[in-house]
Amino acid sequence: MKRLYVEIVGKGPDLVMLHGWAMHSGIWGSIRDQLARHFRLHLVDLPGHGQSPMWESYSLEAIVNSVAEILPAESIVCGWSLGGQVALKLALSVPTQVSQLVLVATTPCFVKREDWQWGMDQSTLLLFMENLEHHYTQTLNRFFTLQVNGGCDMTHVLAQIRDHFFQYKQPDGHALRAGLQILLTTDLRGKLADISQPALLLHGENDVITHVDAAKWMHQQLPHAKLVGFPHCGHAPFLSHPNQFITSLYDL
């Protein structure tokens, strides 16, 4: 298995940044320099995204194992959306390497189930998967729009997402489909009580991809958690509310 691409910058406690579906580590660009004044940042490209190679085998477990290989001891792990699910699994799989979690717009279960109302309709994700084959650009544009829905200054935030997305080559199509499969099938609800590390939950109050009530539920289930809500904010609080986001991390 090939090693993931990681950019390391700054000095201080190790802070590992994991991006979400279809993106890459460049998405953190607008807050990178400020965070690097307080942390030693490890900006990771997940497989098939940014400058990391694609693998034949692609699963949540495989991603977690690959990140664990480049994870410093006692790292703070910050995961956004799908990256947050990777962070949760890291805390469970290699607890000595994870000192603290920062979960940004994350949910333990992305899809609605009979006993879980705070997820997306399964049909929506399946449609994304189907449309990637025939309408790649339109499908990604729709996803970008969903990320900013419900937030303030949507035009500016959407422009940032698009600029960061096209910073490197577009993600591998197989990686996108496999990532959607992870979102469709992963359910970490039953394992949250086993996570002993402190967790900071940062969530947009108007997020239409991962409902804020999912974060409120996680706040109750995780043994040592703090929840910070971002008003008038969608799925990318670090883009729409950068100062509040950075301040939250400085307070770790």
Number of C-alpha atoms within 10 A of each C-alpha: 10 10 12 22 20 19 12 15 17 18 14 13 14 23 30 26 22 30 25 23 21 23 23 28 25 21 23 17 13 14 15 18 14 15 21 18 14 16 21 18 25 24 23 25 24 29 25 24 27 24 19 18 18 19 16 8 10 18 15 19 14 14 19 21 17 17 24 17 10 15 21 16 14 16 21 26 27 24 23 26 25 25 24 26 28 24 28 27 21 24 24 17 16 15 17 14 17 27 18 23 26 27 26 30 29 29 31 24 22 30 23 15 14 5 6 12 15 21 19 19 14 15 12 11 18 15 11 20 20 14 15 18 11 10 11 14 11 13 18 17 14 11 15 19 17 16 23 27 22 18 24 16 13 17 12 12 24 20 12 16 20 16 13 17 22 14 12 15 12 15 23 17 17 15 23 19 21 18 21 19 17 18 23 19 13 14 16 14 15 9 14 19 13 12 20 17 20 18 25 21 23 26 33 27 23 21 25 20 22 27 23 24 16 20 26 17 14 22 19 14 17 19 16 15 18 16 16 18 17 22 16 17 26 30 30 27 28 23 22 24 19 15 13 15 19 15 11 15 16 13 6 12
